Amino acid sequence: MFELLERKSWLENKLPEVVRYGLERKKGYESFYPNGITEEIEQEQHIITGQQPGFLGGPLYTTYKRWTAEFLSKTNQHFFWIESGDTDWNEIATVYWKTKEIQWTDTQPNVPTTYRYFPDEVFQDLIQLESSPFHQQRLETTKDAFNGTVVQSFLEFQKRLGIAQYTEWVEGPPRLPQPYSEQYQRLLLEWMKDLRYGILAIRKGIQRVYDKFGNVQAELLKHRTGWFYLQDHGSQRVPIEWDENDFYINHKRLNSRDMYDLVKHNIGFFIPGVLWRPMVQQALFSPQVVVLGTSEAAYWAELNDLMLWAQLKYPKIVIRLGATILTKKYQSLTWKEILSNTPPILEKSKHIEEVEKLFQQLIQQFDHIEENLPIHIQHAIQKSKEKIHYQFKKTIDILERYFDEIQGSKRKLWNQFQSEIGKNSIPQERKMTLLEAYVWWGKEGIQSIYELLKNTKQGGHYLFREL
């Protein structure tokens, strides 16, 4: 159903500077592997990746992450961490459908996604946006996969497509299952003994990256610990703060002993932020390889000091596979036009010159006729020449208008292409959800993309064309 057009390494794409530095030089960032499928990294047993649960199966890059982890593993088995404690509803509930941005209202601020249900009106909105009865039917047949919470719906749709049989799904706090929840409690109790030093290690790592590159991917605001607590029986997520002596949860002061007791009796209510989450995953699963997006990889550059504090081994970091799929409507665009950063320009002068040559050859045929022909025949020849000149001008005019129309159509199509794949804005793999891919290409189409990526020998971003 698809053919491979081109592969671009991640070094050819826009990357956070710290990641580019890691990929190009590996000095101080020895664990970055941009092309890690088979060439630069041996296949390992323990692989982990993860993402917060997204609407409609999540954006396609979530699926590409999971596939990359599967391809890297000797047994194909891998962990996928679902960040169910996430409360960023604007990110989770903002999707694109045929490049149109849709956002569903946040009616429960700060409530983790694990407790939030998929809104009833989502499918009504999507069906109204779909003009194709066939696509509407496909949407109707998947509605029942999205009856549960956001997390349950995310998992159910992934499993229904049959492309997740090798994945061990692990839902993070507050739903961390056994035996991981017990390990998590022991881990936090140990860390709470000198958490202040862990926080200082994070700040040191952030400062080191900032000094070298002038910016950082993730910051830790003053008085923030990088941890969150679920209060009101787990329904509200609030940041845990500190003043270098005591901790604060919603302005309530807790000393180190209070925090220790809170962890001991309410472990499920502690949620790690983006800089602590990798530490928890390393401690619980000891993965040899972590599959990340480019922005996430930039977080890891800030964690060297924290890893030392926690006495954890730094894993190999592999940048996930990426892909863009061109739909059939773009088949008339040439490869040069697809790659261009400016609208296509047709070289019509060449074609007009060829037509002009043909007319000139025709006129030259008359020039070989004897000049001593009767005058009335000479007049007739002259009139024929004039008619040829007239037809030539008319033909050139028609050709120019034709090329102008083609040029306009090509530019319009090119602009649509730019919008759809997000070449100059948001990439297709961030815009298109797994559900939209299913509606467009069906289960077989998604399986086809899976097989194409599975057979790749290098990492990077791949461009496929729909056949």
Buried (B, 14 or more C-beta within 10 A) or exposed (E): BBEBBBBBBBEEBEBBBBBBBBBEEEEEBEBBBBBBBBEBBEBBEBBBBBBBBBBBBBBBBBBBBBBBBBBBBEEBBBBBBBBBBBBEBEEBBBBBBBBEEBEBEBEBEBBBBBBBBBBEEBBEEBBEEBEEEEBBEBBEEBBEBBEBBBBBBBBBBBBBBEBBEBBEBBBBBBBBEEEBBEBBBEBBBEBBEEBBEBBBBBBBBBEBBBEEBEEBBBBBEEEBBBBBBBBEEBEBBBBBBBEEEEBBBEEEEBEBEBBBEBBEEBBBBBBBBBBBBBBBBBBBBEBBBBBBBBEBBBBBBBBBBBBEBBEBEBBBBBBBBBBBBBBEEBEEBEEEBBEBEEBBEBEBEEBBEEBEEEBEEBEEEEEEEEEEEEEEEBEEEEEEBEEBEEEBEEBBEEBEEEBEEBBEEBBEBBEBBBBBBBBEEBBBBBBBBBBBBBBBBBEEBBBBBBEBBEEBEBBBBBBBBBE
